[in-house]
Amino acid sequence: MTDATLKSTEFTAMSRLTPDIDLNAEGKATGFVRVPHSVHRSAYGWIPIPIVRIKNGDGPNVLMQAGNHGDEWEGQIGLGNLIRSLSPKDIKGRLVILPSANFPAALEGRRTSPIDEGNLNRSFPGDAEGTITQQIAYWIEHALLPGFDYAFDFHSGGSSLTYIPSALAPRHQDAARMEKVMGLLKAFGAPVSYISAAPQGGGRTFTSASYRQGVVGMGTELGGGGLVTPGSLKVAEDGMRRVLAHVGLLQGPVPAPTKTRFTEIGGDDYYVYATDGGLFEPLVELGDEVKEGQPAGRIHFHHTPWREPEIVHFKRAGLVLCKRVPARCERGDCLFHLATDLAV
């Protein structure tokens, strides 16, 4: 299903979710988006998704989100630090922050929700009457996103992958929109920025939701491996402040600009997948430049250790942007993906 198909769908249901703060009022307020959730422990209970509004007069409307996947920590910590440091006098316009969008997943430290196994970043445009994750997606796309000028979605590799800290966006046919996106990527200043040939997830990601609502945005892959490092957190926090200043919301001094390496990712030949289940031994590191046909890793068979390991190879040359973290793998697990340089 494409973005265009999803965009043409009419949504008439009203979301069950309600924020307990006014998202359009002046000043700074903190609170929760209430997700009704009746369970044995709590008959009339609700799930509290943290949300923050900071507003000072007229200016750009900006949404910042992390915790779309619950085990991706850099964005959640970075936005928490930003929340505590900003006051209305520091900005012009409106900033809304959703630091742990799939809060049930974040609470459990999982990519997907422990309630319904929902992957929020594959659940848009959502369903007002659906599972908890589908209801969260519906509220974000249809109640929250409309009216914003910019939206930023901070991801990392989570528990199963680790990345060179990167910023990213899909390629758009609209030249004016693409120019704005490239400006955001340059301002964020991650070590690597990459443009993907098409949005992932068949139009069911937050990026696609933003596009359908006419909101310009970008995302990140800020590290991962279930860890937070000083380097990846600095990339996150400095980049957050630079893009807020770039769009005219953040006032005052910001971290010095840094240069980003523009790359792109294309089709299946950019990826290496496990061909069998076993123990993954990587043969290259993040940041290595590899050649077509080069051995990427070995899969060892610990249940039959006399069997020779299976070697997987890179299908093309490129920069090793991402690699799998856990050694245990199953057939179909992503082991690496590459990027190639993009002339800008």
C-alpha positions as CSV (number, residue, x, y, z in Angstrom):
1,M,0.0,0.0,0.0
2,T,1.5,3.4,-1.0
3,D,1.4,6.8,0.7
4,A,-1.0,8.0,-2.0
5,T,-3.4,5.1,-1.3
6,L,-3.3,5.7,2.4
7,K,-3.7,9.4,1.9
8,S,-6.9,9.0,0.0
9,T,-8.6,7.0,2.7
10,E,-11.2,8.9,4.8
11,F,-10.9,8.6,8.6
12,T,-14.1,9.5,10.4
13,A,-13.6,7.8,13.8
14,M,-12.6,9.9,16.8
15,S,-9.5,8.9,18.8
16,R,-10.0,7.5,22.3
17,L,-6.7,9.1,23.4
18,T,-6.7,12.5,25.1
19,P,-3.8,14.7,26.3
20,D,-4.3,16.2,29.8
21,I,-2.5,19.4,28.8
22,D,-3.5,22.0,26.2
23,L,-1.1,21.5,23.3
24,N,-1.7,25.0,21.9
25,A,-1.6,27.2,25.0
26,E,1.3,29.6,25.8
27,G,4.1,28.6,28.2
28,K,5.5,25.3,29.3
29,A,3.4,22.3,30.4
30,T,4.1,18.7,31.1
31,G,1.6,15.9,31.2
32,F,0.4,12.7,29.7
33,V,-1.6,11.4,26.7
34,R,-4.1,9.0,28.3
35,V,-4.7,5.7,26.5
36,P,-7.7,4.0,28.0
37,H,-6.7,0.5,29.0
38,S,-9.1,-1.7,31.0
39,V,-7.3,-4.7,32.5
40,H,-7.7,-7.0,35.4
41,R,-5.5,-4.9,37.6
42,S,-7.2,-1.6,36.7
43,A,-10.8,-1.6,35.4
44,Y,-10.9,2.0,34.4
45,G,-7.2,2.6,34.0
46,W,-5.2,4.4,31.3
47,I,-1.6,4.2,29.9
48,P,0.3,7.4,30.5
49,I,2.4,8.5,27.5
50,P,4.5,11.6,28.5
51,I,4.1,14.7,26.5
52,V,5.4,18.3,26.8
53,R,4.4,21.6,25.2
54,I,6.6,24.7,25.1
55,K,5.1,27.8,23.4
56,N,6.1,31.4,23.1
57,G,4.1,33.5,20.6
58,D,4.2,33.1,16.8
59,G,6.7,31.0,15.0
60,P,7.2,27.5,13.6
61,N,5.3,24.5,14.9
62,V,7.7,21.6,15.6
63,L,7.0,18.1,16.9
64,M,9.9,16.0,18.2
65,Q,9.4,12.3,18.9
66,A,11.5,9.4,20.2
67,G,10.6,6.0,21.7
68,N,8.7,5.1,18.5
69,H,10.6,1.8,19.1
70,G,10.9,1.3,22.9
71,D,14.5,0.0,23.0
72,E,16.1,2.9,21.2
73,W,17.4,5.1,24.0
74,E,19.5,7.9,22.6
75,G,16.5,10.0,21.4
76,Q,14.5,9.4,24.6
77,I,17.4,10.6,26.8
78,G,18.3,13.4,24.5
79,L,14.7,14.7,24.4
80,G,14.4,14.4,28.2
81,N,17.5,16.6,28.6
82,L,16.1,19.1,26.1
83,I,12.8,19.2,28.0
84,R,14.5,20.0,31.3
85,S,16.7,22.7,29.7
86,L,14.3,24.7,27.7
87,S,11.9,27.4,28.8
88,P,9.5,29.5,26.7
89,K,11.9,32.4,26.6
90,D,14.4,30.2,24.7
91,I,12.0,29.7,21.7
92,K,9.7,31.5,19.3
93,G,6.8,29.3,18.2
94,R,5.5,26.0,19.5
95,L,7.5,22.8,20.4
96,V,5.7,19.6,21.3
97,I,7.8,16.7,22.5
98,L,6.7,13.0,22.7
99,P,9.8,11.4,24.2
100,S,8.5,7.8,24.5
101,A,5.8,7.5,21.8
102,N,5.2,3.8,22.3
103,F,5.4,4.0,26.1
104,P,4.5,0.4,26.8
105,A,7.4,-0.7,24.6
106,A,9.8,1.8,26.2
107,L,8.7,0.7,29.7
108,E,9.7,-2.9,28.8
109,G,12.8,-1.9,26.8
110,R,11.4,-3.6,23.7
111,R,11.1,-2.7,20.0
112,T,7.5,-3.7,20.1
113,S,4.7,-3.3,22.6
114,P,4.4,-6.0,25.3
115,I,0.6,-5.5,25.2
116,D,-0.1,-6.3,21.6
117,E,3.3,-6.9,20.0
118,G,2.6,-3.8,17.9
119,N,5.5,-2.1,16.1
120,L,4.4,1.5,16.2
121,N,6.6,2.4,13.2
122,R,4.7,-0.1,11.1
123,S,1.2,0.8,12.4
124,F,0.3,4.1,10.7
125,P,-2.2,5.4,9.8
126,G,-3.5,3.4,12.8
127,D,-7.0,2.5,13.8
128,A,-9.1,4.4,16.4
129,E,-10.8,1.1,17.4
130,G,-7.8,-1.1,17.0
131,T,-5.1,-2.5,19.4
132,I,-3.3,-0.2,21.8
133,T,-0.4,0.4,19.3
134,Q,-2.9,1.1,16.4
135,Q,-4.7,3.6,18.6
136,I,-1.5,5.4,19.4
137,A,-0.6,5.6,15.7
138,Y,-4.1,6.8,14.9
139,W,-3.9,9.6,17.5
140,I,-0.4,10.7,16.4
141,E,-1.3,10.9,12.7
142,H,-4.8,12.3,12.9
143,A,-5.0,14.3,16.1
144,L,-1.4,15.3,16.8
145,L,0.5,15.8,13.5
146,P,-2.0,18.2,11.7
147,G,-0.9,21.8,12.0
148,F,2.8,21.1,12.5
149,D,5.4,22.5,10.1
150,Y,8.2,20.1,11.0
151,A,8.5,16.7,12.6
152,F,11.6,14.8,13.8
153,D,11.6,11.1,14.7
154,F,14.7,10.0,16.6
155,H,15.6,6.3,16.2
156,S,18.7,4.2,16.7
157,G,19.5,0.5,16.0
158,G,17.8,-0.7,19.2
159,S,18.7,-4.0,20.7
160,S,19.5,-5.9,17.4
161,L,21.5,-3.4,15.3
162,T,24.1,-0.7,15.7
163,Y,24.7,2.3,13.3
164,I,27.2,4.9,12.6
165,P,25.2,7.8,14.1
166,S,23.2,9.0,11.1
167,A,20.3,11.2,10.0
168,L,18.0,10.1,7.3
169,A,15.1,10.8,5.0
170,P,13.3,9.2,2.0
171,R,13.7,10.7,-1.4
172,H,10.8,13.0,-2.4
173,Q,9.8,13.8,-6.0
174,D,8.8,17.3,-4.8
175,A,12.0,19.3,-5.3
176,A,11.0,22.1,-2.9
177,R,10.3,19.6,-0.2
178,M,13.5,17.8,-0.8
179,E,15.5,21.0,-0.6
180,K,14.0,21.6,2.9
181,V,14.8,18.1,4.0
182,M,18.4,18.4,2.8
183,G,18.7,21.6,4.8
184,L,17.5,19.8,7.9
185,L,20.0,17.0,7.4
186,K,22.9,19.5,6.9
187,A,21.8,21.4,10.0
188,F,21.5,18.2,12.2
189,G,25.1,17.4,11.2
190,A,25.3,13.7,12.0
191,P,28.5,12.0,10.9
192,V,26.5,10.3,8.0
193,S,23.3,11.3,6.4
194,Y,21.5,9.0,4.0
195,I,18.6,9.3,1.6
196,S,16.6,6.1,1.0
197,A,15.2,5.3,-2.4
198,A,11.7,4.9,-0.9
199,P,10.0,5.1,2.5
200,Q,10.3,1.9,4.5
201,G,7.3,0.0,5.8
202,G,4.9,0.4,2.9
203,G,3.6,3.8,4.0
204,R,3.1,2.7,7.6
205,T,5.9,4.7,9.3
206,F,5.8,8.0,11.1
207,T,7.7,9.5,8.2
208,S,4.9,8.5,5.9
209,A,2.3,9.8,8.4
210,S,4.1,13.2,8.4
211,Y,4.2,13.3,4.6
212,R,0.4,12.6,4.4
213,Q,-0.2,15.4,6.8
214,G,2.0,17.9,4.9
215,V,4.7,18.0,7.6
216,V,8.3,18.3,6.6
217,G,10.6,16.0,8.6
218,M,13.6,13.8,9.0
219,G,14.7,10.9,11.2
220,T,17.8,9.4,12.7
221,E,19.6,6.2,13.5
222,L,21.8,7.3,16.4
223,G,23.7,4.2,17.4
224,G,22.0,1.3,19.1
225,G,23.1,-2.0,20.4
226,G,21.0,-1.5,23.5
227,L,23.5,1.1,24.6
228,V,23.9,4.8,25.0
229,T,27.4,6.2,24.4
230,P,28.7,9.7,25.1
231,G,29.4,10.1,21.4
232,S,26.0,9.1,20.1
233,L,24.2,11.2,22.7
234,K,26.3,14.2,21.8
235,V,25.3,13.7,18.1
236,A,21.7,13.5,19.2
237,E,21.6,16.5,21.5
238,D,23.7,18.8,19.4
239,G,21.7,17.9,16.3
240,M,18.4,18.5,18.0
241,R,19.4,22.0,18.9
242,R,20.9,22.8,15.5
243,V,17.7,21.8,13.6
244,L,15.5,23.7,16.0
245,A,17.6,26.8,15.4
246,H,17.7,26.1,11.6
247,V,13.8,26.2,11.4
248,G,13.7,29.4,13.5
249,L,12.3,28.0,16.7
250,L,15.3,27.9,19.1
251,Q,16.8,31.3,19.9
252,G,20.3,32.1,21.1
253,P,23.6,30.2,20.7
254,V,23.7,26.6,19.4
255,P,26.4,24.0,19.0
256,A,28.9,24.7,16.2
257,P,28.0,23.1,12.8
258,T,29.5,19.9,11.8
259,K,29.9,18.4,8.3
260,T,27.8,15.4,7.3
261,R,28.7,12.7,4.7
262,F,25.8,12.4,2.3
263,T,25.0,8.9,1.2
264,E,22.1,6.9,-0.2
265,I,20.7,3.4,0.3
266,G,19.0,1.5,-2.4
267,G,17.5,-1.9,-2.9
268,D,18.2,-5.4,-1.6
269,D,21.8,-5.5,-2.7
270,Y,22.6,-2.9,0.0
271,Y,21.7,-5.5,2.7
272,V,23.2,-8.7,3.9
273,Y,20.9,-11.3,5.5
274,A,21.5,-14.5,7.5
275,T,21.2,-17.5,5.2
276,D,20.8,-19.9,8.1
277,G,20.4,-19.9,11.9
278,G,23.5,-20.0,14.0
279,L,26.1,-17.7,15.5
280,F,27.0,-14.6,13.5
281,E,30.7,-13.7,13.3
282,P,31.2,-10.3,11.6
283,L,34.3,-10.0,9.4
284,V,34.1,-6.2,9.1
285,E,33.4,-3.2,11.4
286,L,31.1,-0.2,11.2
287,G,32.7,2.4,8.9
288,D,34.7,0.0,6.8
289,E,34.6,0.4,3.0
290,V,33.9,-3.0,1.4
291,K,33.9,-4.4,-2.1
292,E,31.4,-6.4,-4.1
293,G,31.8,-10.1,-3.3
294,Q,33.8,-9.5,-0.1
295,P,33.1,-11.9,2.8
296,A,30.8,-10.1,5.3
297,G,30.5,-12.7,8.0
298,R,30.4,-16.3,9.0
299,I,27.5,-18.2,10.5
300,H,28.7,-20.9,12.9
301,F,26.6,-24.0,13.7
302,H,27.1,-24.6,17.4
303,H,24.5,-27.4,17.4
304,T,26.8,-29.3,14.9
305,P,30.2,-27.7,15.5
306,W,31.9,-30.1,13.0
307,R,30.0,-28.4,10.2
308,E,32.0,-25.7,8.3
309,P,30.6,-22.2,8.9
310,E,28.6,-20.6,6.1
311,I,30.1,-17.4,4.6
312,V,27.8,-14.6,3.6
313,H,29.1,-11.9,1.1
314,F,28.4,-8.3,0.3
315,K,26.5,-7.9,-3.0
316,R,28.0,-4.5,-3.8
317,A,30.7,-2.0,-2.7
318,G,29.9,0.6,-0.1
319,L,30.2,1.9,3.5
320,V,29.3,-0.4,6.3
321,L,26.6,1.8,7.9
322,C,24.9,-0.8,10.1
323,K,25.6,-4.2,11.6
324,R,23.8,-6.8,13.7
325,V,24.7,-6.9,17.4
326,P,23.5,-10.3,18.8
327,A,25.6,-13.2,17.7
328,R,22.6,-15.6,17.7
329,C,20.8,-15.2,14.4
330,E,18.0,-16.8,12.4
331,R,17.6,-17.1,8.6
332,G,16.3,-13.7,7.4
333,D,18.0,-11.6,10.1
334,C,19.7,-8.4,8.8
335,L,23.4,-8.7,9.4
336,F,24.6,-5.5,7.6
337,H,23.5,-2.7,5.5
338,L,25.6,-0.5,3.3
339,A,25.4,3.1,2.0
340,T,27.0,4.7,-1.0
341,D,28.2,8.2,-1.4
342,L,25.7,10.7,-2.8
343,A,26.8,13.8,-4.8
344,V,25.0,16.9,-3.4
